[in-house]
Amino acid sequence: MDSKVYDIKDGPKDGKKVFRKLGTCSRTFFYILNREFGHPRELEERAADVLAGGIMQKGHQCGMLWGASLAIGAEAYRICENKNEAISVAVKATQNIMASFSKREHTINCNDITRCDFSSKLSFAKYFFSGRFLHCFDLAEQWAPEAVKAAYDSIYNKETGSQKECLSCATEVARKMGAGEEEMIMVAGFAGGLGLSGAACGALSAAIWMKSLQWCREEIKKSPLKNSWSKRILNTFYHTTDSKILCSDITEEQFTNINNHTKFIKNGGCARLIKTLAEA
């Protein structure tokens, strides 16, 4: 893997401007990191709208993290020698940007940051008119250089990846949904509730993003936030998991590394859920 040094002083300084233009936190950070890596992906970035607000505005992991992880997966696909190494690098780099984000915000969850229930018109109005939304714009501006540095340091300098077999629940869902290898690696960092954190299910987010990507290919320039397919997947997911959404609750596991997660998937862990999501 080529070595690169990233100077945070040269990092992006237009987080607010990009956020205002693109409209969602998830798309903003997919775009910003793709731009820094030199490989913009307009269609895939637009599809990431559905992960804003903590997965379809449900308040789970911040959309900035999902978007950044997608960009990391795309870069890992480009520079790694094989799928195993790319999955390993994507997961570790996702863990590192999450650590960077948590250090700044002391949380990874949208609910904690916005204090908003986006399903409630009253709560959203309070979020907007109180000026709380400005914190998200400030966060985009301030964290963008740190996010890019964390991603670069992980992908190019410190993490060499694994040559052992590596599996990601998110990658398995994407594969079963007909994804090519690049799309499969893009979502690899979602594994185990995003970076093996045990938070809201990464396989769910992969399925929602994949369906959103299909929708975006058919609906040029429209935002996929309102597409009915993603809502159906979410409803099917809740039915299958008895309304559980945290990876740690569903699996009754806490994954410490990609090897633990790989063993879990190989032994049939979440096989029914993965199949159901892929067919939803």
Secondary structure, 3 states (H helix, E strand, C coil): CCCCCCCHHHCCCCHHHHHHHHCCHHHHHHHHHHHHHCCCCHHHHHHHHHHCCCCCCCCCECHHHHHHHHHHHHHHHHHCCCHHHHHHHHHHHHHHHHHHHHHHHCCCEHHHHHCCCCCCHHHHHHHHHCCCHHHHHHHHHHHHHHHHHHHHHHHHHHCCCCCCCCCCHHHHHHHHCCCCHHHHHHCHHHCCCCCCCCCECHHHHHHHHHHHHHHHHHCCCCCHHHCHHHHHHHHHHHHHCCCCCEHHHHHCCCCCCHHHHHHHHHCCCCHHHHHHHHHC
